C-alpha cells in the first residue's frame, strides 16, 4: 500500500500495472500532462479554441473509464462487450464535455464531476450482491490510496523543488522558474495518478473479519465525530423549539447549517459502519437514530430555502441546497421505510444520479437558475416601464432603492460568465451598440454597464438602506479611457487626467506642472464642495460650478452617464483675454444629495486639456 512512501520512487513497475489495468485512463492523463507541459513552455500544438474541450473530455474521460473498467471487472465481461461499452461511455463523456464547456465556469461542471467521482464508489457493485462490509472496505482502500498518494506527491514535488532551489542558491546557478511548473505537472499528472490507480483493489468481495477498522479512525469516529454530531443535533433542535415558541421565520443561513449537518452526519455513518454496533454507547445510539433525527432538520431546510427562492429566485447555490434536501429525503425514506432493502452502496448511487441530473438539461441547476433570474429581471423592468415587446428599453421613471438593489444583484448574476451573457444580450438589442456589447463581454463591471443602459442607478450589495446609501449621482466608468477610446485633442496643447477625492474633507487640492516655451507653469486644482477651481499660476483662474451641472442633469432624469449625455459632462471656459482655453471631460462624479437642489461632491475624475494662444 501507499503507506510506504519509499515505494513512490519505484514508479515504473507501478506504471506498468496501471497501463495493463486502466490503459484508456492512463493514456488520457498522460496526454493531458504532455499538453500541459507544452502549454507551460508556450508551445501550442492545439488551437486555443478547442483546448478547453480537450481538457474536459480527457479529464472526464479518465475518471469515467476507471468506473467503467471496475464495472467490467466485476461482471467479467468479454472483450467484445467491453469494447462496445467503452465506445458508449466515450460518446457520453464527449457529449457532456461539449455541452458543459460553453457554460464554464458554472455549477454544471461541478455536478458532473461529482457524479463521476461518486461512480467510483459503487460501479463494481451496481448489480453485484456483495455485503455492506465489502463495499465499505473497497472504498476505504481507495480513500487511503488517494490520501497517501497525495502526501507522496507533495513530498516528492516539494523535495525536488527544494533541491533545485538549494542548488541554485549554493552554486549561484539560475534555475528557470518554468522548471518548477514542469515538476509539479509531472508529479500530479503521472506519479499521483499512477499510484492512485495502482492501489485500487482488484478484489470486490471480502469476509467481515478481513475488513479491519484502524484504531486511529475508530478513536476519531467514537470520541470526536459522533459527540460533535450529537451536540450539533441538540443545538439545531433547541433552535427549532425557539422558532416554534416565538413563531418567527428561520434565518437564511440555517439552510447551509442544516446541509452541513446532514453531509457530515451521513459521512460519519458511512465511515463508522464497521464499528456502528461495537463502538461507544453514543456511537450505537447515533447509528440507530441519526436518520430519524434528520427528518425535522430536512423539513426546516425546505421551508428556509423555499422562502429564499420565493424572495430572490433560484440560483445555483439555492438549487444545490434543494438538491441536498432531496438527497437527505431519499436516504431517510430508503433507510427507514425500506430498511431491509437499503444498502450502503445506495448512498453514492443516489448522489451520482442526482448530480448527473443537475448537471445538464432544462431541469439542471444552471438552466433553472438563469431562467428564474431572467424572469425576476423582466418583472422588475416591466414594473418601471423598461420592458416592451420582450426587449429592454430606457426610461426616466424613478426606481425604488430596494428594486435598484435587486436589479443590480440580478445584473451582476446575469453577466458572471460568457454563457449567461450570451443569453442576456438579446434582451438589450434595441439599445445595445456593438461597442456596448464588446464592453459587456470584456468588462468585469458589466452589471453596472447594463443598468447604465437602462438609466438605472447601480446599488452595491453592501448597502443596507437608502439612508445609508451614498447616492451615486453618476456611475459611468472609463468611457473616455484613452486605453479604450480616442479623445479628440485637436486645438489643445496639453492633456492630463486628475482624480480628486473629498470624502470627509471640505476641500482637496492637487498640483502639477508642465513646461511650455522653456518655462514651467504650475497648475492647481481645488475641489471645494461643488466648486472646481483650476488655477494656472497667478495669471489665470477658472471656476466650474458642478452643483448647477448636477441639478440640470437631475431635472432631465439622468442618473448615469451614457454616450447620449456624455457631451453635457464636457465643460469649456476661456480666459477674459482669450489667451487660454480650458476643457474638462468629466469621467466620473460621485456624491450625496443633501436636499433638493443641494448636492455634495465626494469624488471627481476628469480629463483636463489646455490651449494657449501667443
N, C-alpha and C positions, 0 to 999 in steps of 0.2 A: 504493500500500500504506500500511499504518498506520505505517510507519517515519517518515512525515512527521506530526509531532504537530500542526502547524498545521491539517491537514485535519480535525482533530477538531471545530473550531468551525464547519465548513461542514456542519452537521448535516442540514439539510432535504433537499438532493439525496440524501444517503445514506439518509435515512428513506424517501424515495420509492422508491429501488432495493429496499429491504428489503420494503416493502409490496407491491411488484409481484411479487417473487420468493417471499417467505415470508409471505403475508398472515395465515395462521392463527397462526403462531408469534408474529408481531409483535403481533397483536391480543391474544393471551393475555398476553404480557409487559406490554403497555400497560395492560391491565385490572388485572393484579396490582399494577402500580406505582400506579395510581389508588386501589386498595383499601388499599394500604399507607399512602399519604398520608392517606387518610381516617381510618384507624385511629390514626395518629400524632396526628391532631387530635381524636381521641376522637369521631369521627362514625361510628356503627355503622349501616351500611346492610345488613349481613349478620349473621345470628344467630351468636352465639359457638359454638353447637353445630355449625355447618356450615362455619365459616371455615377450619378445618384441612383439610377435604375440598377446599374451593375452591382453597387454596394448592397442595395436592398435585396435583390434577387439572390445574390450569393450568400449574404448573411442569413436571410430567412431560410434559404435552401439548405445550408449546412445544418441548422437546428432541426428542420423538418425531416431531413433524410436520416438523422440519428434516430428520431422517434419511429420512423417507418421501418428502419432496419431492426430495431428492437421488437417491433410487432411481428416482422417476418420471422425472426429467430424464434419467437415464442410459438409461432404457428408451423414452423418447419416447412415453409413454402418452397416450391420448386423454383428453379432459375427462371422459368417462363413466367410464373405468377409474379415473381419478384420484379422482373423487367417491366411487365405491364403496370404493376402498382407504382414502380419508380417513375414511369412516364406520367401517370395520373398526378402523383404528388408534385412533380416538377411543373406541370401545367398549372396546377392550383397556386403554387408559390409564385410563379411568374405573373399570373393574373392579379393576385393580391398586391404584389410589389408594384406593378404598373399603376393599379388603381389608387394605391395609398401614397405613391410618391408625389402626386400632384397636390396632396393635402399636407405636405410637410411644412413646418413642424406641426403635428397635431396629435390628438389622443388616439387616433385610429392606429397609428404605428405601435403605440404602447399596448393597446388592446390586443393586436395581432401577435406581438412579441410575447405577451403574457399567455396567450392561447398556445403558442408553440412551446414555450418553456414548460407550461403545465403538462403538455402531452408527454414529456419525458417520464413523468411520474406514474403514468398509467398505461402507456402504449403496450408494454409486454403483457398486460393483464386485461385488455379490453374484453376478450371472450375466454379468458383462462380462469378456471375455478381454483384459484390459489387462496390460502388462508391469509388473514389480515397481517399476521406476523411476517409473512414473506414479502408482502407489498411494503410494509414498514421498513424491513431490513434492506431491501433493494434500494429504496430511496435514501435510507441512512447512509449506505455505502457511497451512493452518488454524491450526496451532500458533502461527505468527508473528502471525497476526491476533489471536488471543486474548491473546498476550503484550503486544503493543503497545497493544491496546485497554485492557487493564488498567492499563498505565502512563499512558496518556492520561486514563483515568478518575480515577486518583489525582491526576494533575497538575491536571486541571480541577476536581474536587471540592475538593481541598486548597487550590487557588488561590482559588476563590470563598469558601471558608470563612475563609481567612486575610484576604482583602479585607474581608469583613464584620466580622471581629474587629478589624481595624485601624481601620475607620470608627467602630465602637463605642467603641474606646479613645480615638482622637484627638478625636472630636467629642462625646464623652460621651453617646452615644446607646445606649439599652438595646436590644440585638438579641435578640429572642426565641430561646431555645435550640432551640425546635422547628423553627426555620427551617433550622438546620444539618442536622437529620434529613431535611427535605424535599430539601435539595441532594443529599445522598448517595443517597437513594432514587431520585431522577430520574437522577442520574449513572450509577448501576449498572443501574437498570431500563430506561432508554431509551437513553442515549448509548452505554454499553458494549455493550449488546445489538445496537444498530443497526450499530455499526462492526464487530463480530464477524461478523454475518450478511452485511453488505455485502461483506466480503472473503473469503467462502467461494467458491472458484473455480467458475466455470461450465464450465471445461474439465476433462475427466477423463482424457484420453489425451495423453501428451507423448512427444516424442522423447528418447532418452537424453541427447543433448547439451544439451537445454534444462533438464534437472534439475540445475542448478548447486548445488554444495555450498559454503556460506560458509566462508571461511578461518578465521574465529574458531571456528566449531563444529568444523572439521577439527582445529584445534590441540587443543581440549579433548578430542575423541574419541581422537586419536592419542597425546597426551602426558600426559593426566590420567586419563580414564576407563579406557582399556584397561590401562595399567600398574597402576592400583589393582586392577582385577579380577584380573589375573594374580597380584598379591601376595595377594589375598583367597583365590584358589584354593590357593596354596601353604600359607597358614595353615590353611585347612579340612582339606586332605589331611594336614598334619602332625598335626592333632588326631585325625583318623580313625586314623592309624597308632598314636597314643598309646592310643586306646581299644582297638584290637586287641591291642597288646602287653600292656597292663595288664588287659585283659578286664573292663572296667568299663562300667556303663551310661552313656550320654551324658547331659549336663546338659539340663534342661528348656528353658533359653533358647536352646539350639542350634537349635531349630526356627525361631525368629524370625531367627536369624543366617543360616540357610540360605535362608529365604524372602526376606530382603533381598538375598542374593547372587543368587538366581535372578531376582528382579524387575529389579535393576539390570543384570544381565548381559544379559537379553533386551532391555531397553530400549536398552542400549548397541549391541547388534547391529542393532536396528531403526533407531536414529538414524544409525549409521555405515554404513548399507547402501551408499550411493554410493561410498564410499572403501574398502570392505571388501577390494578386490583391488589398490588403488593406494596404500594407506597404508603405514605403517611395517611392519617385519617382525613386530613384536608384534601389530599390527592384523590382518595376514593370518593369523597363527597363531591368534589369538583367534577370528576369524570361522570358521576351519576346524574348530577342535577344541572350541569352547565347549560345544556341546550334548553332546559326549562327556564332557567334564569335569563336566557337571551330573548324570550318571547316579548316581554314588556318593552325592553330597550328597542327592539325592532319596530314595534308599533309606534313608539315615540319617534324613532328615526324617520318613518314615513310621514308622520304628522309634521315634523320640523322641516323636512326637505320639500314637501308639497306646499307649505306656507311660503318658503323662499321662492319656489318656482312660480307660484301664483303672483308674487310681488315683482319678481325680477326676471322671470322667464327661465328657460333651460340653458345651462352652459355645460361644457364637458365635465367640469368638476361636480356639478349637481347631478349630472347623468351618472357619473361614477358612484356617487353616494346612493342613488336609486338602485343601481346595479348591485351594489354591496347588500342593500336591503333585500333584494330578490334572492341573492346568493344565500344570505342568512336564513331567509324564509324557507327556501327549498331544503337546505340542510336540516333545519328544525323539523320540517314535515317528514322527511325521509328517516331521520334519526329517532323520532318519537313515534310517529304513526306506522311507519314501515320498518320498525326496528329490526325485525328478523331478516329482512332483505337488504338492509343498509350495510354497505361495505366501506372500509376506509378508502378504497380506490375511487369511490363515487365523489368524494370531495374535489380532487383535482379534475375529474371529468366535468363536473358542473361548472367549475371555474373556467375550463377551456372552452366549453360550449357557449357560455355567456360572453366571454371575452371575444370569441370569434364572431358572434352575432353583433356585438357592439362595435366591431372594427370596420364593417362595410355594409352599405345598403341604406335605404331610406329610414330605417329604424336605428341606424348607428348613432353614436354619441355626437359625432361631428355634424351629420346632416340635420338631426333633430335640433341641435343647439343653434346652428346657423338659421334655420327656418324660424325658430322661436324668437331669436333676437331681431331678425328682419321684420317679423310681424309686429313686435313691440315698437321698433323704429318707425315703421309706416303708420301705426296708430297714433304715435306722438306727433309725427309730421302732419298728419291729416287733421289733428286737433288744432293746429296753429296755421292751417291753410298753406301748408308747404308740401302737399302731395296731391297731384292731379293726374288722372288717367294712368295710374300705375307708375308715375315718374315724380321725382323730387323737383320742387320749384322754389324760387326765392320769394320771401315775403318780409315785410317790415313789422309784422304783428309781434308784439312782445311775448316772450316765453317765460313762464314762471321759473323761479330758481330751482325748484325740485325737478321740473321737467327738463331744464337745461342740463342739470347734473345727470339725469337719466340718459338723455340724448348723448352727452359727452362720453359716458361709460359705454353705451352701446356702440358709438362710433369707434372708440378705441378697440373694442372687441372685433368689430367687422373688418378692420384693416390690419389685424395682427399677423396674418400670413398671406402669401400670394394667392392661395386658393380662395380665401374669403374675399379678398379684394376683387378677384375675377367675377365673383357672384354679385358683388355690390355695385361695381362701376356702372352697369346698365341702368340702375335706378337714377343716375345723375346725368345721363347722356344729353338731356336738354340744356343743362347749364355747365357742362364739362367741356373744356377745350383740350386739345392734345397736350398742351403744356401742363394743365391741371392734372391730367391723367398720369403724366410722367412723374410729377411731383408726388402724387399719392402712392405710386408704385415704388418710389425710391426713398421717400421721406419717412423717418421714424415717427414724426408727429402728424401722420396722415389724418388722425381723428380730428385734430384741430382744423386741418385743411377742409375736411368735409363739412364741418359746421360753419366755417367761414363762407363756403359756397352757398350755404342756406341762410346766411345772415343771422346765425345763432351764436351767441357768446359761449365759449368753452368754459366749463367749470371743472376744476380738478377734483378727483375723488376724495381728497383730504379735507375739502371744505364742508363743514358740518351744517352751517345755516347761512342765510342771507345776511344776518347781522355780522357774522364773522368773515363774510366774503370780501376779499379785496377786489372791488369791482374793476374788472379789466376793461378799460374803455376801448382799447384796440388790441386785437390779438392777431397780428399778421407778421409773420417772421420771415426774414431773408428774401422778400420778393425782389429787393434791389441788390441782393448779394452779388458782388462782382464775380464770384465763382460760378454763378448760375445765369446771370443776366448782364448784358452790356448796358451801361448807363451813358447817355449822350453827354459828353463833356465839352462839346464844341463851344468855343467862345469863352472858356474859362481857363485860368492859368494853373490853379491848384485845386486838388480834391483830396478829401480825407474823411475818415469815419470817426465818430465820437459816441461814447456811451456815458450818460450821466445818471447816477443813482442817488435819490434823496433818502428814501426810506424814512427814518425817524428824524432826519435833519431838516432844517428850514431852508438851507442853501447848500449847493455843491458847486465847486469851481474846478475847471481843468485848464491847463495852459500848455501851449506848444508853440513852436516857432518854425518859420521856413525862410529860405533865402531867395531874395529877388533883387536883381541888379546889384549883386555883390553886397547886399545889405540884408541883415537878419530882421525879420518882423515877428513880433510877439503877438500871439492871439490868445485871448482869454474868453472862455465860455462859462457863463454863470446861469444856473437854473435855480430860480427862487420862486417857490410855489408854482405858478403857472406862467412865469415870465422867463424867456430865454434871452439873455444878453450875449451878443458877440462883439467883442471889442478888439480892434486891431491897433495895438499900442495905445497912444493917447489921441490918435488922429481921427479914427473912425469908430463910431458906436452904433450898433444895430440892435433893435429891440423887437422881439416876436412875442405877441400875446397868444399863448396856447389856449387860454381859457375860452376866448372867443371862437377859436377854431373848434374846440371840443363841443361847445354849445351848438354851433352851426351844424356839426355832423349829427349830434343827438336829435336836433329838430328834424333832420332828414331820416331818422330811424336807422342810421348807420351804427352798427355795433362792432363790425370787424372791417379791417382794411382789405379791399379787393382790387382787382385790376380796374374795375369800373370807377372807383372813387379814389384811386391812388393819387391822381393829379391834384386833388384837394389837399393832400398832405405834402405838396411841394410849395414852399414859401419863397418868395423873392423880395429883395429890397435893394435899393440903390442909394448911395450916399448923396447928400444935397449938391455936391459939386460934380456929380456924375462920374467920378473917377474910380469908384469901387462898386462892384455889384456882388451881392451875396445870394447864394441859392442854397436852400435846405430841403433835403428829401427825407422826410420822416419815415423810418422803417418800423419803429415800434414805440408806442406811447401807452404807458400804464399809469393807473392812479385810482383814486376813490372819488365817488360822487358824494360830496359833503351834504349838499342840498341842491334843490333845483336851481340851475344856473351857476352854481359854485362847485368847482372841481379842484382836486388836489393831485398834482402830478407826482408820481413816485419814481418813475424812471423814463428815460428818453434815449432812443437810439436813432441816429440820423447820419446822413452823408452831407458834408459841408463843402461848398465849392466857392472859390473866389475868382473874380475877374477884375484886373487892374487896367485902367486907361492912363497912358502917359500924357 
